[in-house]
């Protein structure tokens, strides 16, 4: 799975895989062919220089050093020059080193598109810098200069061997395509030469992308981006594309060279991963929603939506401990609906449920934010009032009693009233004793005629 990797992780990753990168690089058949073709001996001194150059390259792509700061490159180029290594072979060595690094990164799931683009860009910068230094060497070596008088042409040949390459004139008419271009597009060379480059344009590609491309290359700058092209048979392929303007001695554009890497399989894999991630996110969201619902059901009363008895008892214990630790008052109000059984018997349990929900909504709107409101069971409810002495609790209960008595409820024509019992926490109280005190005076309120408040008095 592709993952985002930061610069510190990336640097560490390259360092611990350095030996494997060099081993893969040196063992590539193209690298071996270069060494054999020019009889460049694989002796300790030369191998050490290859290792140093690899470290230089790694330092550049992990952003620890710039190309200009890489001094070992001059010794490396001199070694290649001593054995008459050609410019195309030089770029083969660089390209295969880049490939070895990308293989290691990809196998470990770190090769994102942005990282690959960065490596390509830095490799191109390294190539240009090496080309400039090669020019200096050619001034002191006439044989090498005559063999490589056209450095850009040789570079094109090297790139042509391993990439999808095309050239157009300044108006975008195709003047050259290599075999790989024909192979992936399905067109023959004769079908492409002389045609506008948009012959392979995919209809799904936005026009803005091509406007940016033309604005960039007309400004004599290289452009890089991902392009979806269309094959002759209507199929599509995706390429990481770099378009380079070629200038004459006067600085005018004479042609454009487009170098592409086929990333169709990589992009399809990335899309599959995006689809999998999307499906997983949807599933996680669904599970989260289910978990949240289950948690709500565990803590809330199914009918009224306020705290249920189990959750209230947990909160009750915590508030008692907090009140005692901080020497704060704490009062408990217990109330129930007077003659609620008669309401159920007269109007039905469905009507009774509706009345209870209306009652809870009415009371919830008229208690303090810090008060804990819960359904104890049936038509009996509790309100725990932290930092509130018995007088404040009594005032709250009286307001609630009057509020409910004055309210017109659904289904019933007569008024609905409440009976209250109130007790304040004492030093020797626990949850059980405080509740028993409030519950005891609630019984007294009902016995004394209902629709009233009784306060526990020690």
C-alpha positions in Angstrom: 0.0 0.0 0.0 1.4 3.4 -1.0 2.0 5.6 2.0 3.1 9.2 2.6 6.7 9.4 3.9 8.4 12.5 5.4 11.9 13.6 4.6 13.4 12.3 7.8 11.9 8.8 7.2 12.9 8.9 3.6 16.5 9.8 4.4 16.7 7.0 6.9 15.1 4.6 4.5 17.6 5.3 1.8 20.5 5.0 4.1 19.6 1.6 5.5 18.9 0.3 2.0 22.1 1.8 0.5 23.9 -1.5 0.0 20.9 -3.2 -1.6 20.5 -0.2 -3.9 24.1 -0.4 -5.0 24.0 -4.1 -5.4 20.9 -3.9 -7.7 22.5 -1.0 -9.6 25.8 -2.8 -10.3 24.1 -6.1 -11.1 21.8 -4.6 -13.8 22.6 -6.1 -17.2 22.8 -2.6 -18.8 25.4 -1.5 -16.3 27.4 -4.6 -16.7 27.3 -4.1 -20.5 28.7 -0.6 -20.1 31.5 -1.8 -17.9 32.4 -4.7 -20.2 32.1 -2.7 -23.4 34.6 -0.1 -22.2 36.8 -2.6 -20.3 36.3 -0.7 -17.1 37.8 -3.0 -14.4 35.7 -3.7 -11.3 38.6 -3.2 -8.9 38.4 -1.8 -5.4 39.3 1.7 -6.3 36.8 1.9 -9.1 34.0 0.2 -7.1 34.6 2.6 -4.2 34.1 5.5 -6.6 30.8 4.0 -7.8 29.7 3.7 -4.2 30.7 7.3 -3.5 28.7 8.5 -6.6 25.7 6.5 -5.4 25.9 8.2 -2.0 26.2 11.6 -3.8 23.0 10.7 -5.8 21.2 9.6 -2.7 22.1 12.8 -0.9 20.6 14.8 -3.8 17.3 13.0 -4.0 16.9 12.9 -0.2 17.3 16.7 -0.2 20.4 16.8 2.0 22.7 18.3 -0.6 22.4 20.0 -4.0 23.9 18.7 -7.2 26.6 21.5 -7.2 27.8 20.3 -3.7 28.4 16.8 -4.9 32.2 16.9 -5.5 32.7 13.2 -6.1 30.9 13.6 -9.4 34.1 15.1 -11.0 36.2 12.0 -10.0 33.4 9.8 -11.3 33.2 11.5 -14.6 37.0 11.5 -15.0 37.0 7.7 -14.4 34.4 7.2 -17.1 36.3 9.6 -19.4 39.5 7.6 -18.8 37.8 4.5 -20.2 36.1 6.4 -23.1 32.6 5.8 -21.7 30.2 7.5 -24.0 27.5 10.1 -23.0 24.7 7.6 -23.7 26.3 5.1 -21.5 26.7 7.7 -18.7 23.0 8.4 -18.8 22.4 4.6 -18.8 24.3 4.4 -15.6 22.3 7.3 -14.1 19.0 6.0 -15.3 19.7 2.5 -13.9 20.7 3.9 -10.5 17.4 5.8 -10.4 15.6 2.6 -11.4 17.3 0.6 -8.6 16.3 3.2 -6.0 12.7 3.4 -7.3 12.4 -0.4 -7.2 13.5 -0.5 -3.5 11.1 2.4 -2.6 8.2 0.8 -4.5 8.7 -2.7 -2.9 8.4 -1.0 0.5 5.2 0.8 -0.4 6.7 4.3 -0.3 6.7 5.3 -4.0 4.0 7.9 -4.2 3.5 9.8 -7.4 4.8 13.0 -5.9 8.0 11.3 -4.7 8.5 9.7 -8.1 8.1 13.1 -9.8 10.6 14.6 -7.4 13.2 11.9 -8.1 12.7 12.3 -11.8 13.2 16.1 -11.5 16.3 15.8 -9.4 17.7 13.1 -11.7 17.2 15.4 -14.7 18.9 18.2 -12.8 21.8 15.8 -12.0 21.9 14.8 -15.7 22.1 18.5 -16.8 24.9 19.2 -14.2 26.9 16.1 -15.3 26.4 17.2 -19.0 27.9 20.6 -18.2 30.9 19.0 -16.5 31.3 16.6 -19.4 31.7 19.6 -21.6 34.6 20.8 -19.5 36.2 17.4 -19.8 35.8 17.3 -23.5 37.8 20.5 -23.9 40.8 18.7 -22.5 40.2 15.5 -24.4 39.8 16.0 -28.1 39.0 12.3 -28.8 36.2 12.3 -26.3 35.0 15.6 -27.8 34.9 14.3 -31.3 33.0 11.2 -30.3 30.4 13.2 -28.3 30.3 16.5 -30.2 26.5 16.6 -29.9 25.8 15.9 -26.2 22.1 16.6 -26.5 21.7 14.2 -29.4 23.5 11.4 -27.5 21.3 12.1 -24.5 18.2 11.7 -26.7 19.5 8.4 -27.9 20.0 7.1 -24.4 16.6 8.2 -23.3 15.1 6.8 -26.5 16.2 3.3 -25.5 14.2 3.1 -22.3 11.3 5.6 -22.6 8.4 6.6 -24.8 9.8 9.4 -26.9 8.4 11.8 -29.5 9.4 15.1 -31.1 7.2 17.8 -32.5 7.9 21.1 -34.3 7.0 24.3 -32.6 3.4 24.0 -33.8 2.9 20.6 -32.2 3.1 18.5 -35.4 4.8 15.1 -34.8 8.2 14.8 -36.5 9.6 11.7 -34.7 8.3 8.8 -32.6 10.3 5.9 -31.3 9.3 2.2 -31.3 8.0 2.3 -27.8 5.6 5.2 -28.7 4.2 3.1 -31.6 4.0 0.0 -29.4 1.9 1.6 -26.6 -0.3 3.8 -28.9 -1.1 1.2 -31.5 -0.2 3.5 -34.3 2.4 2.9 -36.9 5.2 5.5 -37.4 3.7 6.5 -40.8 0.3 7.1 -39.2 1.9 9.5 -36.6 4.5 11.5 -38.5 3.1 14.8 -39.8 -0.1 14.6 -37.6 -0.9 17.0 -34.7 0.1 15.5 -31.4 -3.6 15.6 -30.3 -4.1 12.5 -32.3 -3.6 10.6 -29.1 -5.4 13.1 -26.8 -8.0 11.4 -24.6 -11.4 13.1 -24.4 -11.4 12.9 -20.6 -8.3 15.0 -20.3 -9.2 18.6 -19.2 -8.3 21.4 -21.6 -6.8 23.3 -18.7 -4.0 20.7 -18.4 -2.9 21.3 -22.0 -3.2 25.1 -21.6 -0.7 24.9 -18.7 1.5 22.7 -20.8 1.7 25.1 -23.8 2.0 28.1 -21.6 5.0 26.5 -19.9 6.9 25.2 -22.9 6.3 28.4 -24.9 8.0 30.2 -22.1 11.0 27.9 -22.9 10.6 25.9 -19.6 10.2 22.2 -19.2 6.8 20.8 -18.2 6.0 17.7 -16.3 2.7 16.1 -15.5 0.5 13.0 -15.7 -1.3 12.6 -19.0 -4.0 10.1 -20.1 -3.7 9.3 -23.8 -5.9 7.3 -26.1 -4.8 4.3 -28.2 -5.7 3.8 -31.8 -8.2 1.1 -30.6 -9.9 3.5 -28.2 -8.2 2.2 -25.1 -6.3 4.4 -22.7 -2.8 4.5 -21.2 -1.4 6.8 -18.5 2.1 8.3 -18.8 4.2 10.5 -16.6 5.3 13.1 -19.2 8.2 15.6 -19.4 8.2 18.0 -22.4 11.4 19.8 -23.0 11.8 22.8 -25.4 14.9 22.6 -27.6 16.5 25.9 -28.4 18.8 27.0 -31.2 21.9 29.2 -30.7 19.6 32.3 -30.7 17.4 31.0 -28.0 14.4 30.2 -30.2 12.4 27.0 -29.9 13.1 24.7 -32.7 11.3 21.6 -31.5 9.9 19.9 -28.4 10.9 16.5 -27.0 8.4 14.6 -25.0 9.8 11.8 -22.7 7.2 9.5 -21.1 7.1 6.7 -18.6 4.2 4.3 -18.8 2.5 4.4 -15.3 -0.8 2.8 -16.3 -0.4 -0.2 -14.0 0.7 2.1 -11.2 -2.2 4.5 -11.6 -4.7 1.6 -11.8 -3.2 0.1 -8.6 -3.5 3.6 -7.0 -7.1 3.8 -8.1 -7.8 0.4 -6.7 -6.2 1.5 -3.4 -8.3 4.6 -3.4 -11.5 2.5 -4.0 -10.5 0.2 -1.2 -9.7 3.1 1.2 -13.1 4.7 0.3 -14.9 1.4 1.0 -13.0 1.0 4.2 -13.7 4.5 5.3 -17.4 4.0 4.6 -17.3 0.8 6.6 -15.5 2.5 9.5 -18.0 5.3 9.4 -20.8 2.8 9.5 -19.2 0.9 12.4 -18.6 4.2 14.2 -22.2 5.2 13.8 -23.3 1.8 15.1 -21.0 2.0 18.1 -22.1 5.6 18.8 -25.7 4.4 18.7 -25.1 1.5 21.0 -23.3 3.8 23.4 -26.2 6.2 23.4 -28.5 3.3 24.0 -26.4 2.1 26.9 -26.4 5.5 28.6 -29.8 7.0 27.6 -33.4 6.1 28.5 -35.0 4.6 25.4 -38.3 6.5 25.8 -37.2 10.0 27.0 -33.6 10.3 25.8 -32.3 11.5 29.1 -29.9 9.6 31.4 -31.0 6.1 32.3 -30.8 4.7 35.8 -27.5 2.8 35.3 -25.8 5.8 33.9 -27.2 8.1 36.6 -25.9 5.8 39.4 -22.4 6.1 37.9 -22.6 9.9 37.8 -24.1 10.0 41.3 -21.1 8.2 42.8 -18.7 10.6 41.1 -20.6 13.7 42.1 -20.7 12.6 45.8 -17.0 12.0 45.8 -16.3 15.3 44.2 -18.6 17.2 46.6 -16.9 15.7 49.6 -13.3 16.2 48.3 -14.0 19.9 47.5 -16.3 20.5 50.5 -19.2 21.5 48.2 -22.9 21.2 48.7 -24.9 18.6 46.7 -28.7 18.1 46.7 -30.9 15.4 45.3 -34.4 15.9 44.0 -36.7 12.9 43.4 -40.2 13.4 41.9 -42.9 11.3 40.3 -46.1 12.0 38.4 -49.2 12.0 40.6 -51.8 9.3 39.7 -49.9 8.3 36.6 -51.4 4.8 36.7 -54.9 6.4 36.3 -53.6 8.2 33.2 -52.4 5.0 31.7 -55.6 3.2 32.6 -57.8 6.0 31.2 -55.9 7.1 28.1 -53.7 4.1 27.3 -50.0 3.4 27.7 -49.2 5.1 24.4 -50.7 8.3 25.6 -48.8 7.9 28.9 -45.5 7.6 27.0 -46.2 10.8 25.1 -47.0 12.6 28.3 -43.7 11.4 29.9 -41.7 12.7 26.8 -43.5 16.0 27.0 -42.8 16.2 30.7 -39.1 15.5 30.3 -38.7 18.1 27.5 -40.4 20.7 29.7 -38.2 20.0 32.7 -35.0 19.7 30.8 -35.4 23.2 29.5 -35.8 24.6 33.0 -32.9 23.1 34.9 -29.3 24.4 35.1 -26.6 23.1 32.7 -24.7 21.4 35.4 -27.8 19.5 36.8 -28.0 15.8 36.1 -31.5 14.7 35.0 -32.4 11.0 34.8 -35.3 8.6 34.6 -35.2 6.4 37.6 -38.0 4.1 36.5 -41.7 4.3 35.3 -42.9 7.8 36.1 -40.2 8.5 38.7 -37.3 10.9 37.9 -34.3 12.3 39.7 -32.4 15.6 39.4 -29.0 15.9 41.0 -27.9 19.5 41.6 -24.1 19.9 42.2 -22.9 22.9 44.2 -26.5 23.5 45.4 -27.8 23.7 49.0 -31.2 22.5 50.1 -32.8 26.0 49.7 -31.7 26.2 46.1 -32.9 22.7 45.4 -36.3 23.6 47.0 -36.6 26.7 44.8 -35.9 24.7 41.7 -38.4 22.0 42.7 -41.1 24.6 43.4 -40.5 26.2 39.9 -40.8 22.8 38.3 -43.9 21.9 40.2 -45.7 25.1 39.2 -44.4 24.8 35.6 -45.8 21.3 35.2 -49.1 22.1 36.9 -49.7 25.1 34.5 -48.8 23.1 31.4 -51.5 21.6 29.1 -50.4 18.1 28.1 -51.6 16.1 25.2 -54.5 13.7 25.6 -55.5 14.7 29.1 -57.9 17.4 30.0 -57.1 17.7 33.7 -53.9 19.2 35.1 -50.9 16.9 35.8 -49.0 17.4 39.0 -45.7 16.2 40.6 -44.7 15.3 44.1 -41.1 16.0 45.2 -38.7 14.8 47.8 -35.4 16.6 48.5 -32.3 15.8 50.6 -28.9 17.4 50.9 -25.6 15.4 51.2 -24.2 15.2 54.7 -20.7 14.2 55.7 -21.7 10.6 56.7 -23.9 10.1 53.6 -23.2 7.8 50.7 -25.2 7.3 47.5 -27.5 4.8 49.2 -28.3 6.9 52.3 -28.8 10.2 50.4 -31.2 8.5 48.0 -33.1 6.9 50.9 -33.5 10.3 52.5 -34.9 11.9 49.4 -37.1 8.9 48.6 -38.5 8.8 52.1 -39.6 12.4 52.0 -41.1 11.9 48.5 -43.3 9.2 50.1 -44.3 11.8 52.7 -45.2 14.2 50.0 -47.5 11.7 48.4 -49.0 10.7 51.7 -49.7 14.3 52.6 -51.8 15.0 49.5 -49.4 15.0 46.5 -48.6 18.1 44.3 -46.2 19.2 47.0 -42.5 19.3 48.1 -41.1 17.6 51.2 -37.5 18.3 52.4 -35.5 15.9 54.5 -34.7 17.5 57.9 -32.3 15.6 60.1 
